[in-house]
Amino acid sequence: MALSSTIYKVELQVSDLDRHYYQTHVLTVAQHPSETEQRMMVRILAFALNASEHLEFTKGLSTDEVPDLWEKSLTGDVQHWIEIGQPSAKRVKKACNQSEKVSIYTFSGHSAEVWWQQNQKEFSRQTKLRIINLPAEQLSGLSKNVPRTMSLQCTIQEGLIWFGDASQSYEITPVNLK
């Protein structure tokens, strides 16, 4: 018998002072059985960092053809393709060919550094690509005791991120690799 996804309900308040975007999103997030809670929380964080009216979660891990998140135009064209983790160079090239903009969020410390070093030359050719490393040590508390219903706040100002709930907030300093 196959394991089913775990469903989380999230109320996410985004205050992005850099983009002048202020909105509350009510999200249903499915955690794939093979996905860690930390990766799921990074997906929510990536949503907050790119929040817009048309941004949505996809089937992600269960489907190779789509990213973790995407923003589509009203005509169905992919405007923004967002990956979490360390996709292959081939997948990144495909994403750049199918979308106006591609963002990758890495978060796993040393293995993310190795991935970047191995692919840096290939990625330098992609003009639509942006790669952001979220320092693993700053994310470590995000996945502790994750409730099934969450009320989260994300504030972004001058490139710094404060992400958390009413009881705890984490300061995250993203590193732009590309």
C-alpha positions as CSV (number, residue, x, y, z in Angstrom):
1,M,0.0,0.0,0.0
2,A,1.4,3.4,-1.0
3,L,1.9,6.1,1.6
4,S,-0.2,9.2,1.1
5,S,0.8,12.8,1.4
6,T,0.4,14.7,4.7
7,I,-1.8,17.8,4.3
8,Y,-0.9,21.1,6.1
9,K,-3.1,24.2,6.2
10,V,-1.1,27.4,6.3
11,E,-2.1,31.0,6.7
12,L,0.9,32.9,5.4
13,Q,1.2,36.7,5.9
14,V,3.8,38.2,3.6
15,S,5.2,41.6,4.1
16,D,7.8,42.1,1.4
17,L,9.1,45.7,1.9
18,D,11.6,45.2,-1.0
19,R,8.8,44.5,-3.6
20,H,6.0,46.5,-1.8
21,Y,3.9,43.3,-1.6
22,Y,1.7,42.8,1.4
23,Q,-0.8,40.0,1.3
24,T,-2.2,37.0,3.3
25,H,-2.3,33.7,1.5
26,V,-4.3,30.7,2.7
27,L,-2.5,27.6,1.5
28,T,-3.0,23.9,1.4
29,V,0.4,22.2,1.3
30,A,0.8,18.5,0.6
31,Q,4.0,16.9,2.1
32,H,5.1,14.1,-0.2
33,P,5.9,10.9,1.8
34,S,9.6,11.1,0.7
35,E,9.8,14.8,1.6
36,T,11.3,16.0,4.9
37,E,9.5,18.6,7.0
38,Q,12.5,21.0,6.4
39,R,12.1,20.8,2.6
40,M,8.4,21.4,2.9
41,M,9.0,24.5,5.1
42,V,11.6,25.7,2.5
43,R,8.8,25.4,-0.2
44,I,6.6,27.6,2.0
45,L,9.4,30.0,2.4
46,A,10.1,30.1,-1.3
47,F,6.4,30.8,-1.8
48,A,6.6,33.8,0.5
49,L,9.7,35.1,-1.2
50,N,8.0,35.0,-4.6
51,A,4.4,35.5,-3.5
52,S,2.0,36.8,-6.1
53,E,-1.6,36.4,-7.1
54,H,-0.8,33.6,-9.6
55,L,2.0,31.7,-7.8
56,E,1.0,28.1,-6.9
57,F,2.3,24.8,-5.6
58,T,2.5,22.0,-8.2
59,K,2.6,18.3,-7.8
60,G,6.4,18.7,-7.3
61,L,8.1,15.6,-6.2
62,S,5.5,13.3,-7.5
63,T,5.8,14.6,-11.1
64,D,9.1,15.1,-13.0
65,E,7.5,17.5,-15.6
66,V,6.8,20.4,-13.2
67,P,8.7,22.4,-10.6
68,D,7.9,22.8,-6.9
69,L,6.1,26.1,-7.6
70,W,5.2,28.1,-10.6
71,E,3.6,31.2,-11.7
72,K,1.6,31.0,-15.0
73,S,0.2,33.8,-17.1
74,L,-3.6,33.9,-17.9
75,T,-2.7,32.1,-21.2
76,G,-1.0,29.2,-19.4
77,D,2.6,30.2,-20.2
78,V,5.1,29.6,-17.4
79,Q,6.4,32.9,-16.2
80,H,8.3,31.8,-13.1
81,W,9.6,28.2,-12.5
82,I,10.8,27.6,-8.9
83,E,12.8,24.6,-7.8
84,I,13.8,23.6,-4.3
85,G,17.0,21.6,-3.8
86,Q,19.6,20.7,-6.3
87,P,18.2,19.9,-9.7
88,S,20.3,18.5,-12.5
89,A,21.8,20.8,-15.1
90,K,19.6,19.2,-17.7
91,R,16.5,20.0,-15.7
92,V,17.6,23.6,-15.2
93,K,18.2,24.0,-18.9
94,K,14.7,22.6,-19.6
95,A,13.2,25.0,-17.1
96,C,15.0,28.0,-18.7
97,N,13.7,27.0,-22.1
98,Q,10.1,26.7,-20.8
99,S,9.9,29.8,-18.6
100,E,10.6,33.5,-18.6
101,K,12.4,33.3,-15.2
102,V,13.8,30.4,-13.1
103,S,14.7,30.4,-9.4
104,I,16.4,27.7,-7.5
105,Y,16.5,27.6,-3.7
106,T,19.2,25.3,-2.1
107,F,19.3,24.7,1.6
108,S,21.3,21.6,2.5
109,G,24.7,23.1,3.5
110,H,27.8,21.3,2.2
111,S,26.0,19.2,-0.4
112,A,24.5,22.5,-1.9
113,E,28.0,23.9,-2.1
114,V,29.3,20.9,-3.9
115,W,26.3,20.9,-6.3
116,W,27.0,24.6,-7.0
117,Q,30.7,24.0,-7.7
118,Q,29.9,21.1,-10.0
119,N,27.3,23.0,-12.0
120,Q,28.5,26.7,-11.8
121,K,30.0,26.7,-15.3
122,E,26.9,25.2,-16.9
123,F,24.6,27.5,-15.0
124,S,26.6,30.6,-15.9
125,R,25.2,30.3,-19.5
126,Q,21.6,30.6,-18.4
127,T,20.5,34.3,-18.4
128,K,17.0,33.6,-16.9
129,L,18.4,31.7,-13.9
130,R,18.7,32.9,-10.3
131,I,20.1,30.6,-7.6
132,I,19.7,31.4,-3.9
133,N,21.3,29.4,-1.1
134,L,19.4,29.5,2.2
135,P,22.0,28.7,5.0
136,A,21.2,25.4,6.5
137,E,22.2,26.5,10.1
138,Q,19.6,29.3,9.9
139,L,16.8,26.9,8.8
140,S,17.4,24.2,11.4
141,G,14.6,25.3,13.7
142,L,12.0,25.6,11.0
143,S,11.2,21.9,10.9
144,K,10.9,21.3,14.7
145,N,7.4,20.4,15.8
146,V,5.6,21.4,12.6
147,P,1.9,21.6,13.3
148,R,-0.7,20.5,10.7
149,T,-2.3,24.0,10.9
150,M,0.1,27.0,10.9
151,S,-0.2,30.7,11.0
152,L,3.1,32.0,9.6
153,Q,4.6,35.5,9.0
154,C,7.3,36.4,6.5
155,T,8.9,39.8,6.5
156,I,11.5,40.7,3.8
157,Q,13.5,43.9,4.0
158,E,16.8,44.8,2.3
159,G,17.3,41.2,1.4
160,L,16.9,39.8,4.9
161,I,14.1,37.4,5.8
162,W,12.3,37.0,9.1
163,F,10.1,33.9,9.0
164,G,8.1,32.2,11.7
165,D,5.0,32.2,13.8
166,A,3.7,34.0,16.9
167,S,6.0,32.1,19.2
168,Q,9.2,31.9,17.2
169,S,10.9,33.8,14.4
170,Y,14.1,33.0,12.4
171,E,16.3,35.5,10.7
172,I,17.6,34.2,7.4
173,T,20.2,35.8,5.2
174,P,20.0,34.3,1.7
175,V,23.1,34.1,-0.4
176,N,22.7,34.9,-4.1
177,L,24.9,32.4,-5.9
178,K,23.7,33.6,-9.4
